[in-house]
Amino acid sequence: MGRVFATMGEYLSVLTAATDGIIEGCSRTSWRKQNTRLEHTNGEYQSKKYMYLHRYVDADIMAAGILKMMTLHFMKEGEVSGYDIMKKVESLTGEKPSTGSVYPLLKKMEREGWISGRTKDGKTCYSLTEVGKEHVAQIKEAKCGFIKNIYQSIALANETFDDAELQALMEDMHNLHRGFHPPDGQGRTGSVSSNSDIDALEKARIERLKLNPREEFVQAVLDNDLARCLLKTAEIHGHFCPGSALGVMASAYGLNRLGMESISSDGLENLMAVVEINACFADGVQAVSGCTLGNNALVYRDLGRLAVTFAVRGRDTGVRVRVLPDFREKVAEAAPEFYPLMEKVIKDRAGDKKDAASFRETGREAAFALIELPFEELFAIETVRPDLPDYAPITESVICPGCGEMIMATKVIAEGDGRGLCFSCAGGEYRQVEGRGIVGRCYYD
C-alpha cells in the first residue's frame, strides 16, 4: 500500500523545495533530496511525523517557504502582528501555525530587511520595507515557474507511490495559485486521511511512548529542534519567556556535547543536572534533560546564577553551560517592551489584563527570537569535574504519633521530648524552596 497522508500540510513538506527556491531566489533542494524525503516517510517515521504535525498544530504547510509567501501576502494589505498572521493563516487554511513557526520567521525577515517592526503598547506589528516590496514583485513574476514546480513535484509523488489519495491533492494545488489552500474537507473529492487512520496513528504513538516516554523529546534534542523543545517546556512552565528559552538552549547544547547516553536518559539518576538558579531557566533544564526534582536527577544549588552542569555518573568530567551577562541586550533587541512590562506586571504586580497579555506576547516573541541566535552569542561552555551527590537513598516510612500521617523516617524529631514526631507536630524547623531560594522556616514562627 502506498503512503496515506495525514494532512494536506504533511504533503506540502514535499513541496518545500520548490517554494524555498522561489522565495530565496535559488534552488537549495534537488530532486534527489525530495525523493529521499518521500522514501523515508513510511512506517514508523510516518507515525512520528504525523504526531508532530498533529499535536503541535505546526503542520508542514507552515514550512518556511509557504508561510513566508503568505506572510508577505498579508503585509501587502498593511501592518500585521504575529498573532494576526496566525489567525489569518488559520482562517484561510484550517491549519493554525505555531508561535515557533511565525515569530522566528518574522525576526529572520526583519534581519534580512524585508520587513520592519513597530512596537506599541507591548504589541509588535510588521510592515513591508522597500526591499520586501521588491521581493513580493519578484515572487509574483515567478508565479508560473512556482506552479510548474508544484505540479512536477506532485507528478513525482504519484509516480513513486501510485496512491489514489494523491489524486485528490491535485485539486488542492489549484488553490496554490493564491498562495494557500482550503481547509481539509473543502475543495476536493476525497479526504486525504480517515478518522480511523488518525486513531491508529495515535494508538501507535501511545504504545511507543509506553516503552520510551521521552522518545519525542529525545528526537527533538537530536535534531536540535529548539522550537519543539520550547513548546514542550511551555507545557509545564505555563508560558513562553526568555528564561525558559535559555534553559532549553543550554540543555540541548550541553546534552549533545555529552552524547547519546545523556540525551536518552531514563530519569534513574544516571544523567544528573546541577542547576544554580530556581527561575524560569530551571524549567527549561528539567523539561529538556528529563532531570527533575521528583526523580532526584536534578540538584538545585542556591547560587543565583544562570548556569547548569550536566554529568553522567561514572564519568570523570561533565559540562557546565552558563549564560553570558549581556543576554539582556539580546532580549531587549528582540522584544523592546519585555523588561518594562516585566517590571510592571511581575515585579510591581501592577497593570491590568491588557498589560498581562502584552507581557505574555512579548515574552513569546523574545523566547522564539533567542533560540534562533547562535549558541556562542548567549552562552559559554566549559568542561568540569562534577561534584555529584550519592544516589538518593530509599528510606523507611513511619507513622507520626501526633497527626497519624506517614512520614519519611529521616524527617522526624530524633531526640528529646518530641522524639518521633514530624516537624509539623513538634513545631520544628524545616527548609523550603521558594522564590528567594532555599530558606529556613519554623512551624511556630
BELTA-V61203 format. One line per field, one symbol per residue. burial: + if it has 9 or more other C-alpha atoms within 8 Angstrom, else -. A space follows every 50 residues. Layout:
burial=???
This chain:
burial=----+++++++++++++++++++---+-+----+--++--++--++++++ ++++--++++++++++++++++++++---+++--+++-++-+++++++++ +++++++-++--+++++-+--++++++++-+++-++--+--++--++-++ +-++--++---++-+++++++++-+++-++++++---+--+++---++-- ++-++--++----++-++-+++--++++++++++--+--+++++++++++ ++-+++-+---++-+-++++++++++++-+++++++++++++--++++++ -+---+++++++----++++++++--+--+++-+++++--++++++---- +---++-++++++++++++++------+++-----+-------------+ ------+++--++-----+++++-++++++------+++-+++--
